[in-house]
């Protein structure tokens, strides 16, 4: 899995309740996490279905990380200060 990180409060609000315990290595060290399944995940105008995500405590509540399992589905173009995602 390319790690897709959601804050715990956000995950639970979105109905992600399954928890397969795991530990992830981050730039800030090891983080204990739960792995669950998001039935639907929207990024701007795009909607992905059945995305494996990790969630838990140990990172700021306003931090969302998209891993390669999601990013590899998009073409990213950066022009100046703006980055645009489009479907491949």
N, C-alpha and C positions, 0 to 999 in steps of 0.2 A: 504494500500500500504506500503510495506517496502520501505523506501525512497531511490530512485536512483537519485543522484544529478549529474548534468552536468553544467559546466560553461555556462553562457548565450551565449557567442560568439560561443562556440562549438555547442550548441543546434541549434542556428539559421543557422549556416553553414551547419548543417546536415538536414536542412529542417523542423525542429520542430518549428512550428509557432503558433499552438493553445495555448491558455493561459487561464486556469481556475485558477484564483487567489487563493492563499492559504497562510497560515502562518505555518512555521515549527519551532518546538522547537529543538534547537541544544545545544551542550555543551557550545557554545558561546552566547546563548540567542535566541531570536525569529528572524527568517529570513523570509522576504516576498519573495514569490516564485510564479512561474507559473507552472502548471501541464500540460504536453502535452504527446503525444504518439510518441515514436520512432518506425518507421516501421521496422527498423533493427538495432541491436546493436551487434557489434563484440567485443569479449573479447578473445584475442589471436586467437586460431584456432576455437573458438566456435562462432556461430551466433545465436542470439535470435531474435525473431520477435514479433512485437507489444508489446513493453515494455513501461509501464507508467513511466515517468521520471519527475523530477522537475528541474527547472532551474531558474536562476536569478542572481541578484547581492547580495552581502553580504558575499560571501565566496571567497577565493582566486581563480583566474582564472585558476590555475593549479590543482584544487581540483576536483576529481571525487570520488563519494561514491556509493558503491553498497549496496543495502538493501537486506533484507532477501527474497524478492520476486525473486531476482536473485540468491543470494548465496545458497538458499535452493535447487536449481537445480543442484548443484555441490557437489562433494566430495572434501574436502580440506585436504591435507596431508602436514605437515611441517616436514622437515628433516634438522636439523641445521639451516642455514640461508635461505633455499629455501622452498617456498610454492608452491605446485603443485595442479592445479585444474583438475578434470576429471569429466565427466558426470556420474550421478548416474544411 
